[in-house]
Structure formats: structure tokens, C-alpha cells
């Protein structure tokens, strides 16, 4: 990891984070802290480790672990400890006493049974910042349901926003990802408060709260003016249930073009569709959404995406090409944003494993932050961490 400026430390340098979490939301929250300079130690089960080591996104693996595990856990250390074993649990508790931050994402009650819940930890470490992610919070009828991304999307109702006509969930772990952002945000805020006041604290979020926050516009309107969110019929190319034409994704002769909020008559003029030029009443953009979208699609199919972009960009129309994954990563715009880094890890047998992944998506003092270390092999740092932070007493020689 390189600092934003060579003469300045990274923002969280010097903070010790213990990461008890697994798979995505918790590990990515801890990753964000690591990218900002914190020392992050994963606490994992011996033999198995984080379940993310085996749950392969798209079936992809790199070395002994999944590519997704590498992407979520670069820059961390790994301590293998059986928390059901009293001696190993005592070792971990010694680490907890020294930690600035604890991160966990177990179901409600698990950490309490281990004596590692916030109330227990703050007795021995009053200044600790304790971050928790659950599926649905600690109360209510959903508290014990599995905290998984698709399930959280479903409970929140989010897939109905993409219904066409059946509900369609997001194809990425959006609940996990956003919850990780919220937890990292809360942790850094409490660390700032601790620096100012000496007071630690607990920050909690859930996959469900992340999904509800994502829908803040929709929920605010529904709770304030319910009639305004009565679903209207979508058109064949609509991209949003609650926005009128032309908001949608349209086929062209060689791909797709997305068009955002724009006056329908303006598009009629630019695309030479006389019927749209006459639609000057905004309410008609709702009432005739399907018809408008069909007229646009029929016209846009006659030329390629690049040719239409030349016409629309010149008029400052809000539009963009729809890239597939290959088009995205091969585009000069993708290279210009400079989001890619490659990290290398030596496997237990000495074989090197390279993983090309993304970086922290912020810049500090104009500079990008790059991760210097790969994800750890399971238990790679157990003994070195023990020797440094929880050394065993010297044996008495009789």
C-alpha cells in the first residue's frame, strides 16, 4: 500500500482491527479499513477458514482459494483459532484486549455465547470500536433468517423495481456491498470520536437496512404520499418503474443505448420522429410510455450505437452506451480510471499466485491507494501474531 503522499501516513495507520467476519459484507468492510492503512487480522476456523475461501464466484479459483476471497481479503493477516477450544479462545481474547476495532457478522447471539460480544469486550477494552453486520437486525420476526444477499433483496422488495413483468434481483451482491460501506463509515466515525473524546462504541448495520437505505427515494415518497408510487405499466424498454419515457435501454444496429431523463419532443427532433415532436405534455410520457419506447427502439435500430451517440452527445442528451464486460475492460475509459491492481501470494508449497483485482475506489490528496499485499493463506500469521501480541509465559524449569 502506498500513502497518498510519501511524507504522510495512511489515514488509519496504527489501528489494529480483528476481523471475525466471513464471506462478503464483514470482510469487505474490514478490507476498506485495511486499504486505508489499518492492520487487519482475520480470525478463522482451523482447517476451513472463512467460508469465502470455498464459495467461488463464477467458479473461479486462484491457488488454494477463490478469486473472490483474494479480492475481499488482500492486505490482511490470518490467525487460525478454534473458538470452542478454551486455550485458543483465551489467546484470541488477548488479541481482543489490544484491538482498536472488532468486526463480526455472525447471526445474533453467536458472539455473546463466545463471550466476545460488545458488552463483554468493552469490559476489558473500554475504548474498542465494535462493528457488527447482521442480516436483519437483532429484533423482529426476521432476525434469525439467513443473512444472504438475494434473501435480503427479496425481503426489502427491491426486485420489484426491475420487474418486467416478473421481479428481477440484482445480479451482484448489492446488499453485502452497501452494508460493508455503511459499517466501514460507522467504524471510522467512531474512531474519530475516540480520538476526540477517548470513548469507544458500537456500530451496527444489516443487509436489510442497506437495502432500505438504497430505496430512500421510493420509501420517502411511499411514506409521505402513498398514491404517488402506485405502479404504472412499464414499457418494453423501461429502466425504471417510477420514471416516464424515455428512461430506458434501447437496441441499436450493433448494441444497446441507454437514455435517461430527457424531453420526449427533443428526442423526436434529433431522431426525426415527428410523432414524438408533438408530445409536449409531460403526462403523456407516462400515459404513452410503451408507445414512445417502441417508436424510439424502432428508430434506434436503424444505426449503430456510436453513430447515435454522435447525434445525441452533440445536443447534450443524457445517454450512454451499454457495455458488456469485455467492452468495459478493453475501453480506454476503463484504463483511464485506473482501478486495476495485481497482487501476488506465495502458496504453502511456494508456488506464486497472481490475482488481478480492483483498488479502493477513492483518492486521497489526488492519489490512488494501492494494496501491496495479497490475501493470506489460512493461519499464515498465527504464530507470528501470537509471539508479538500474546506471547506464552516462559516455561518454569525445575
Secondary structure, 3 states (H helix, E strand, C coil): CCCCCCCCCCCCCCCEEEECCCCCHHHHHHHHHHHCCCEEEEEECCCCCCHHHCCCHHHCEECCEEHHHHHHHECCEEEECCCCCHHHHHHHHHHHHHCCEEEECCCCCHHHHHCCCHHHHHHHCCCCEEEEEECCCCCCCCCCCCCCHHHHHHHHCHHHHHCCCCCCCCCCCHHHHHHHHHHHHHHHHHHHHHHHHCCCEEEEEEHHHHHHHHCHHHHHHHHHCHHHHCCCCCCCCECCCCCCCCCEEEECCCCEEEECCCCHHHHHHHCCCHHHHCCCCHHHHHHCHHHHHHHHHHHHCCCCHHHHHHHHHHCCCCEEECCCHHHHHHCHHHHHHCCEEEEEEECCCCCEEEEEEECCCCEECCEECCCCCCECCCCCCHHHHHHHHCCCCCCCCC
